[in-house]
Amino acid sequence: MKLLYHKKCIGAIALAVVLLFAGALYHSKTRPVVLEFGMFTGSNWNVANANSFVIIDTAIARFEAQHPGVKVHYYSGVPKEEYSEWLSRKILAGEEPDVFMVLGSDFDQFSSIGIMKNLDELIAQDADFDTQKYFQSALSTGKYGNAQYALPYETVPTLMFVNQTLLTKEGIEIPDAGWDWEEMYDICRRVTRDLDGDDILDQFGICNYDWLDAVYSNGGEIFQANGKTCYLAEECVIESVKYIRQLNELYQGQKVAQDDFSSGNVAFMPLTFAEYRTYKTYPYKIKRYANFKWDCITMPAGKEGGNVSQVDTLLMGIGANTRKEELAWEFLKLLTYDEEIQTQIFSHSQGASVLRAVTQSEEMEDIVQAEMEEGETVISGKLLGKVIEEGYTAPQFKKYEQAIALADSEIGEILQNDKTIDSNMKILQRTINSFLQQ
């Protein structure tokens, strides 16, 4: 009797184990695979953006439809200014997303310490992926050393904004795309004046144009790519700083601010493409630049350079520890390489697509034109593409932010205190090289 009882117990236990195993197996097969995506809310370009989730949500809906049983999850309330800390906490907890946005200030560190996956092998194995479709300036920002660690998602070049109303009043034609330093200085000299006879200047040539803008357009490099050496004493850099002093001297010690441009009293001011798109449209145009006509052109070329300006890019990468590598790669491609998704950047963000074919398309011009008032001109896709492709991208190394801040502060003091540029730039170069080599 006892033997029969024991056999029944063992049978019941075995059946329970089988049922539990079958249930677990069924649950594992029916439970969706979750791909974690890391993103921040709002605009990367510090302008108003009410539609930051539209592009991502559209991409997720497509991806999930194409991959039954897969769900993409993201946290929706992380503002940009808190994103680095949020992502770092996730990484320390071993919960880093499979795919995530990468801020420029984080890229070098994440790449160098193994947080981000080297994408070279995935790129090489994917016959349907062609890196030549990207603007190479944007693509290069995702490189660390000689390896590709991130792909570009959205890009923003700096352009020169011109007050058409002021130039027309002064009888000056708007410069063409190939203008240079000499032409800009001549215009700034001609428009700078005291309008009401109180011996205080009321109208100016330019504001917010600094030595970095000049260096980029004069063929200069500020740092070696690996961050070991700076080139502040090179002739093209010194020449750029001298050009800024020459412009400043037109204003007789007066400070020219962005408010002066907003009031219609300045001919030129560098702004990003994101600002162009924001402040050309209602209601932001009313708030900022409603009392004069304005548009954008290229930056002026230096003596040794071209019509080049800085290009900033928002990157996306894959976590090095992801267990869903294939899915992560497909989702990363959808966000950064799919023309339909990339076209939505022009509809729901303020930047430009990182794909040549999208940014240089007539569809892009139609989308941007629809945002603006009748009669407003729109930057052509050809010109925008040229500015992006030829743009300057800052090098990626650990001490870049500190080094460029130190250089900017010291050069500002050289200009403000009328110090000798040549000798002080050599001293500054030695100081920063010592910092870089520590």
C-alpha positions in Angstrom: 0.0 0.0 0.0 2.8 2.4 1.0 4.7 1.5 -2.2 1.6 2.3 -4.3 1.2 5.6 -2.4 4.9 6.6 -3.0 4.6 5.7 -6.7 1.5 8.0 -7.0 3.3 10.8 -5.2 6.3 10.5 -7.5 4.1 10.4 -10.5 2.2 13.5 -9.4 5.5 15.3 -8.7 6.8 14.3 -12.1 3.6 15.5 -13.8 3.8 18.8 -12.0 7.4 19.3 -13.0 6.5 18.5 -16.7 3.6 20.9 -16.5 5.7 23.6 -15.0 8.4 23.1 -17.6 5.9 23.2 -20.4 4.2 26.3 -19.0 7.6 28.0 -18.7 8.5 27.0 -22.2 5.2 28.3 -23.5 5.5 31.5 -21.6 9.0 32.1 -22.9 7.9 31.6 -26.4 4.8 33.8 -26.1 6.4 36.5 -24.0 7.5 39.4 -26.2 11.2 40.2 -26.6 11.8 43.7 -25.2 14.4 45.9 -26.8 15.3 48.8 -24.5 15.9 52.2 -26.2 17.5 55.2 -24.4 16.4 58.7 -25.4 15.8 62.2 -23.9 12.9 64.5 -24.4 12.9 67.7 -26.3 15.4 69.1 -28.8 19.1 68.4 -28.9 19.6 71.9 -30.3 18.2 73.9 -27.4 15.2 75.2 -29.2 11.5 74.5 -28.6 10.3 71.1 -29.8 6.9 69.8 -29.0 7.1 66.7 -31.3 10.2 64.9 -30.0 8.4 61.5 -29.7 6.6 61.5 -33.0 9.6 60.2 -35.1 10.6 57.6 -32.5 7.0 56.4 -32.0 6.6 56.1 -35.8 9.8 54.1 -36.1 8.8 51.8 -33.2 5.4 51.1 -34.7 7.1 50.1 -38.0 9.7 48.0 -36.3 7.3 46.1 -34.1 5.1 45.4 -37.1 8.1 44.0 -39.0 9.2 42.0 -36.0 6.2 40.2 -34.4 6.9 39.3 -30.8 9.3 42.2 -30.3 8.5 45.3 -28.2 10.6 48.4 -28.0 10.5 50.2 -24.6 11.8 53.6 -23.7 11.4 56.0 -20.7 9.6 59.1 -21.8 10.4 61.7 -19.1 14.1 62.2 -19.2 15.1 65.8 -20.2 18.3 66.3 -22.1 20.0 68.1 -19.2 19.5 65.0 -17.0 20.1 62.3 -19.7 23.8 61.8 -19.1 23.3 61.1 -15.4 20.3 58.9 -16.1 22.2 56.8 -18.7 25.2 56.6 -16.4 23.1 55.2 -13.6 21.6 52.6 -15.9 25.1 51.6 -17.1 26.4 51.3 -13.5 23.3 49.1 -12.6 23.9 46.8 -15.6 20.7 48.0 -17.2 22.1 50.0 -20.1 19.7 50.2 -23.1 20.2 48.0 -26.2 20.1 51.1 -28.4 20.5 54.7 -27.1 21.1 58.3 -28.0 24.6 59.5 -27.3 25.4 63.1 -26.4 28.6 64.6 -27.8 30.0 65.1 -24.3 29.6 61.3 -23.6 30.7 59.8 -26.8 34.4 59.7 -26.2 34.1 58.2 -22.7 31.5 55.6 -23.7 33.6 54.5 -26.7 36.9 54.3 -24.9 35.7 52.3 -21.8 33.7 49.7 -23.7 30.1 51.0 -23.1 29.3 51.2 -26.8 29.6 48.4 -29.3 32.1 48.7 -32.2 29.9 48.7 -35.2 32.5 47.9 -37.9 31.7 44.2 -38.1 28.0 44.7 -38.3 28.5 47.3 -41.0 30.8 45.0 -43.0 28.4 42.1 -42.8 25.3 44.0 -43.9 25.2 44.0 -47.7 22.2 46.4 -47.7 24.1 49.1 -45.7 26.2 51.7 -47.4 27.9 54.3 -45.3 28.4 56.6 -48.4 24.7 57.5 -48.1 25.5 59.6 -45.0 27.0 63.0 -45.0 30.6 62.0 -44.2 31.0 64.9 -41.8 28.1 63.6 -39.7 29.3 60.0 -40.0 32.8 60.9 -38.8 31.4 62.2 -35.5 30.6 58.6 -34.6 34.2 57.4 -35.0 36.5 56.8 -32.1 40.1 56.1 -33.3 39.5 54.3 -36.6 36.4 52.4 -35.6 32.7 53.4 -36.0 31.0 53.3 -32.6 27.8 55.2 -33.4 25.7 56.3 -36.4 24.4 59.8 -37.0 20.7 60.5 -36.5 20.2 64.2 -36.9 22.6 67.0 -37.8 22.7 70.8 -37.5 25.2 73.1 -39.3 25.9 76.7 -38.3 24.9 79.3 -40.9 25.3 83.1 -41.2 22.1 84.9 -40.8 21.7 88.2 -42.6 19.4 91.1 -41.9 18.1 91.7 -45.4 16.2 94.9 -44.4 19.3 96.5 -43.0 21.5 95.8 -46.0 18.8 97.0 -48.4 18.5 100.2 -46.4 22.3 100.7 -46.7 22.2 99.9 -50.4 24.3 96.7 -50.0 23.5 93.5 -51.8 23.3 90.2 -49.9 26.6 88.4 -50.3 26.7 85.2 -52.4 27.6 81.8 -51.2 31.3 82.3 -52.0 31.9 85.5 -50.0 35.0 85.9 -47.8 36.4 87.7 -44.8 37.4 90.8 -46.7 33.8 91.3 -48.0 32.3 90.7 -44.6 34.7 93.2 -43.0 33.9 95.8 -45.6 30.1 95.4 -45.1 30.5 95.5 -41.3 32.6 98.7 -41.6 30.0 100.4 -43.9 27.0 99.6 -41.7 28.5 100.4 -38.3 27.3 103.8 -37.3 25.8 106.2 -34.8 22.3 106.7 -36.1 21.0 109.4 -33.7 24.0 111.6 -33.3 24.7 110.9 -29.6 28.2 109.6 -30.2 27.1 106.1 -29.3 27.0 103.4 -32.0 23.4 102.1 -32.7 24.0 99.9 -35.7 26.6 97.1 -36.1 28.0 94.7 -38.6 28.1 91.4 -36.7 27.6 89.8 -33.3 28.3 86.3 -31.8 31.0 85.6 -34.4 34.0 84.4 -32.6 37.6 83.1 -33.1 36.4 79.5 -33.5 34.1 80.5 -36.4 37.0 82.2 -38.0 39.4 79.3 -37.5 36.9 76.8 -39.1 36.6 79.0 -42.2 40.4 79.6 -42.4 41.5 76.0 -42.8 42.6 75.7 -39.2 42.7 72.8 -36.9 42.8 73.5 -33.2 43.7 70.0 -31.9 45.3 66.9 -33.2 42.7 64.2 -33.7 44.0 62.1 -30.8 43.9 65.1 -28.4 47.6 65.1 -27.6 48.6 68.4 -29.3 46.9 71.8 -30.0 47.8 74.1 -32.8 47.0 77.5 -31.4 50.2 79.1 -32.6 49.7 78.0 -36.2 49.6 81.0 -38.6 46.0 80.3 -39.8 44.7 80.3 -36.1 46.6 83.4 -35.2 45.3 85.1 -38.4 41.8 84.1 -37.3 42.1 85.7 -33.9 43.5 88.9 -35.5 40.5 89.0 -37.8 38.2 88.9 -34.8 40.2 91.8 -33.2 39.8 93.8 -36.4 36.0 93.3 -36.3 35.9 94.2 -32.6 37.8 97.5 -33.2 34.9 98.7 -35.4 32.7 98.9 -32.3 34.9 101.2 -30.3 34.7 99.1 -27.1 30.9 98.6 -27.3 29.5 95.1 -26.7 27.2 93.9 -29.4 24.6 91.4 -28.1 22.0 89.1 -29.7 19.4 91.5 -28.5 20.8 94.0 -30.9 20.3 91.6 -33.8 16.8 90.8 -32.6 16.1 94.6 -32.7 17.1 94.7 -36.3 20.4 96.7 -35.6 22.9 94.1 -36.7 23.7 92.9 -40.2 25.1 89.4 -39.5 24.9 86.8 -36.8 25.8 83.1 -36.8 22.9 80.8 -35.9 22.3 77.1 -36.2 20.0 75.6 -38.8 17.7 74.6 -35.9 17.4 78.2 -34.9 16.7 79.1 -38.5 13.8 76.7 -38.7 12.5 77.7 -35.3 12.6 81.5 -35.7 11.3 81.5 -39.3 8.0 80.1 -38.1 5.0 81.3 -36.1 4.9 82.0 -33.1 8.6 82.1 -32.5 9.2 84.5 -35.4 6.8 87.0 -33.7 8.7 86.7 -30.5 12.2 87.1 -31.9 12.7 88.5 -35.4 9.4 89.9 -36.6 10.4 93.5 -37.4 12.8 92.8 -40.3 13.4 90.4 -43.2 16.3 88.0 -42.7 17.7 84.9 -44.3 20.8 82.7 -44.1 23.9 82.3 -46.2 27.2 80.5 -45.8 29.9 81.6 -43.4 32.6 83.8 -45.0 35.8 82.1 -46.2 39.1 83.0 -44.6 42.3 83.6 -46.6 43.4 80.0 -46.2 40.1 78.2 -46.1 36.5 78.1 -47.4 32.9 78.8 -46.6 33.1 76.3 -43.7 31.2 76.2 -40.4 30.8 73.8 -37.5 28.4 70.9 -37.9 26.9 69.2 -34.8 25.4 65.8 -34.9 23.2 63.7 -32.5 24.5 60.1 -32.5 22.9 56.7 -31.7 24.8 53.6 -30.7 24.4 50.0 -29.4 25.2 48.9 -25.9 28.3 46.7 -25.9 26.5 44.2 -23.6 23.3 43.8 -25.5 22.0 40.3 -25.9 19.9 41.3 -28.9 22.6 42.4 -31.3 20.7 41.6 -34.5 17.5 43.4 -33.4 19.5 46.3 -32.0 21.3 46.7 -35.3 18.1 46.6 -37.3 16.4 49.2 -35.1 19.5 51.5 -35.2 19.4 51.3 -39.0 15.7 52.1 -39.1 16.3 55.3 -37.1 19.4 56.5 -38.9 19.3 55.0 -42.4 15.7 54.7 -43.4 14.8 57.5 -45.8 11.1 57.7 -44.7 12.0 58.0 -41.0 14.8 60.4 -41.8 12.4 62.6 -43.8 10.3 63.0 -40.7 13.1 65.0 -39.1 12.1 67.9 -41.3 8.5 67.5 -40.2 8.9 66.9 -36.5 12.3 68.3 -35.5 14.5 71.3 -36.2 17.6 69.6 -37.5 18.5 68.1 -40.9 18.6 64.5 -42.0 22.0 62.8 -42.0 21.3 61.2 -45.4 22.3 63.1 -48.5 19.3 62.0 -50.6 16.8 63.2 -47.9 18.4 66.6 -47.1 19.0 67.5 -50.8 15.5 66.5 -51.9 12.7 68.7 -53.1 10.5 67.1 -50.5 12.7 68.6 -47.8 12.3 72.1 -49.3 8.5 71.6 -49.5 8.3 70.6 -45.9 10.3 73.5 -44.7 8.5 75.9 -47.0 5.2 74.8 -45.6 6.3 76.0 -42.1 7.0 79.5 -43.3 4.9 82.5 -44.3 4.1 83.1 -47.9 6.9 84.9 -49.7 9.6 83.6 -47.3 12.6 82.0 -49.1 13.8 78.6 -48.0 17.4 77.4 -48.0 17.9 75.1 -50.9 18.7 71.4 -50.3 21.8 71.8 -52.5 23.2 74.6 -50.3 22.3 72.9 -47.1 23.9 69.7 -48.2 27.0 71.5 -49.2 27.3 73.3 -45.8 26.8 69.9 -44.0 29.2 67.9 -46.1 32.0 70.5 -46.0 31.4 71.3 -42.3 33.9 71.2 -39.5 33.4 68.5 -36.9 35.0 68.8 -33.5 37.5 66.0 -32.6 36.5 63.4 -30.1 38.9 63.0 -27.2 38.5 63.0 -23.4 39.8 66.4 -22.5 38.3 68.3 -25.5 35.6 70.1 -23.5 38.1 71.3 -20.8 40.7 72.2 -23.4 38.5 74.2 -25.7 36.9 76.0 -22.7 40.4 77.0 -21.5 41.4 78.2 -24.9 38.2 80.2 -25.4 38.6 81.9 -22.0 42.3 82.8 -22.5 41.7 84.1 -26.1 38.8 86.1 -24.9 41.2 87.8 -22.4 43.8 88.4 -25.1 41.3 90.2 -27.2 39.6 92.1 -24.3 42.9 93.3 -22.8 44.5 94.1 -26.1 47.4 91.7 -25.5 49.9 90.9 -28.3 48.3 88.0 -30.2 51.4 86.2 -31.6 53.4 85.8 -28.4 50.4 85.1 -26.2 49.0 82.4 -28.5 52.4 80.6 -28.3 52.2 80.8 -24.5 48.6 79.5 -24.5 49.6 76.6 -26.9 52.3 75.5 -24.4 49.9 75.7 -21.5 47.2 73.7 -23.2 49.7 71.1 -24.5 50.9 70.6 -21.0 47.3 70.0 -19.9 46.6 67.6 -22.8 49.7 65.5 -22.1 49.1 65.1 -18.3 
